[in-house]
Amino acid sequence: MEKDVSAFLSRLARDVRPSSQQWAELLMRRMRGELPQLWQHEDLARRAMGETADHVTAVLDVLEHGRAATEAPPPPAAVELARAFAEGGVPLSTLLRAYRLGHLTLLQLLTQEAARLSDDQRLIHAATLRLIATAFEYVDHNSERVVTAYQEVRDRRMQRRLMLTDEASRRIGTTLDTARTAQELAEVGVDHFADLVTVDLLDSVLHGGRPQPPTDRPTVRRIAQRSALDASPDSPVGTGRTHTYPARSAPAEALATGRPLLLRLTATDGAPTPSAPPGLPDFGIHSVLLLPLHARGAILGLAQFARDRTAAPFDDDDLLLAQEIAARAAVYIDNARRYTHEHTTALTLQRSLLPQGTVEQSAVDAASRYLPSGSGAGVGGDWYDVIPLSGGRVALVMGDVVGRGLKAAATMGRLRTAVRAFADIDLMPDELLTHLDDVVIRLQREEAPEDGELNATCLYAVYDPATRLCTLASAGHVPPIVAPPPAASGAAGFPDLPIGPPLGLGGLPFETAQWELPEGSLLALCTDGLLQSRERDVDVSLALLGDTLAQASRSAMAPDEVCERLLTTLLPERPADDVALLVARTRALDPGHVATLDLPSDPAAVSGARRFTAETLGAWGVDELAFTSELIVSELVTNAIRYGRPPVRLRLVLDSALTCEVFDANSTAPHMRRARTFDEGGRGLLLVAQLAERWGTRHSREGKVIWAEQARQ
């Protein structure tokens, strides 16, 4: 019986072989009907036809020659097709189902043909059992080879996916620049699996604001795009141009829903070829991925990956890979957006808090510069100020709040305001820094623990053009460097100044240093950003700063030119830290415009003070101020003699304004009060306040000075 079955199956195979091609077509029609997803790609369908015919031939060979099915190697086309299906993203379960369906159909055809070749039911039954066993044996044997080939490709694709994801992590987000990050996304996409990549962002994202939900017709800006080859079709929307997605278009739908889309732009069943999505070339593109860019719950824009030169269309694996890359890029773009928003806000705040123009004063000729860092770390808390004081003096301030960003800029504004308030009451430099230290400690108490510790440094210097004395104190800040006047010889150097602790430590004293400056001396105050460099030590930078300042002083350069020279010499193109620089050339008041009179502690001395004032103003040619000045001097001298302690001294200073100053050794400051109708006193300071443009008190270790200032007519 065994021999009869083998002979019968051999005969069956010989009889069927002429019809093998028709049988292969029949198998293909059935698989196309039941598994249409396998045949979406025409090139794979053509290859599958040949592979099916090879399988039919292989099965007939096994039956004709009586070999075991395990001895028949799988057709080479079957292995290659399995690899192609793996590359196309076809699930393995679908491929195995196609194998089972094809061989089941072939088994049914062979069984029907066997029934036509013989009437012997026992032979047909035995042959059918042999056919079933052979079919299963052939399917199991060949599917193992096919699965192995399929899995090798899938493993390579998974490894490639991991490598691409890793490469995207390294190449995307290298800066905190929105446009650059989007361009990096386009470059990664084109380098590996797309022929054209475009990135469109909502306008609100580009301006650093909070992204708004897309409308039915979202307006976006083409921020980046990249083509694989020069021959690739150019995008109809240029980089930097704004365009609108039509309502109900695929891009508008992807933006509205936040879901990615895979579009295949190929004709089916005689229908016309679909058009490319808006914003892409309308010819040659056959496959598109639409990927909404969303991060932290907000839609930022849309990335479009297109293929035109690559024959294989995008598959589900490509969509997953592109989603992962786009998701990472979206986070980096959002980081850049948030940084841009905070950086712009902090920079605007900081610039608004810094001096906006030249301050009117005659003590120094000053110029300043502020440069934000180029490292992407955010705006710092550097600040400077030039504050006119009474008696023609001027305060030069340089400070630096530790930290970066909006918080540092806001803290800088609060400290600068505090310094101006303390300067307005003419505190001495060490006392001013002590009060400023208290302000910082109070701010520390107001901060939340997670905000970190608040610290700052500050340098406060006061220059008096009448005496050419410079008095200063430092709270953890580098002292100014001083260069001699143009006519003098010598190097620039630092004054012997004790540097106190930074602001915010509390309980530690600050010391004041004082020295005389020749007229025309050049001072440079700066923050540490000017001195820090990767190429040199701080000591080398300080020496370079001194040499450059000395050369500029000898050349009689204006302070504005000196600022440019220092920045050019000491800074790279993109400084790693913020830089604040203040350069001042000192002036001296004409000794002939300063008049001093020592007064006895006697009420009779008031008339002498009035007479001295009238004569001095007459000699200066400002007689129009004589009457009001005599009244002011009379009241101030009377108060000093009545309520103060000797010695009493009157000083008149004529500069851009006329200042009357009365010194006494009592440190108690007077204050205005409202005199009652029958009070004999209490109206003096009210009269001074009405006659003078400004008046106030400043303290020293020897006593106090009451001053009143009048504008020159």
Beta strands, then each sheet from edge to edge (+ up, - down):
strand 1: 196-202
strand 2: 219-227
strand 3: 242-244
strand 4: 261-264
strand 5: 287-295
strand 6: 298-307
strand 7: 364-371
strand 8: 380-388
strand 9: 394-404
strand 10: 456-464
strand 11: 469-475
strand 12: 481-483
strand 13: 499-500
strand 14: 513-516
strand 15: 522-526
strand 16: 579-586
strand 17: 594-599
strand 18: 648-654
strand 19: 657-664
strand 20: 694-699
strand 21: 704-711
sheet 1: 3+ 2- 1+ 6- 5+ 4-
sheet 2: 7+ 16- 15+ 12-
sheet 3: 8+ 9- 10+ 11- 13-
sheet 4: 8+ 9- 10+ 11- 14+
sheet 5: 17+ 18- 19+ 21- 20+
end
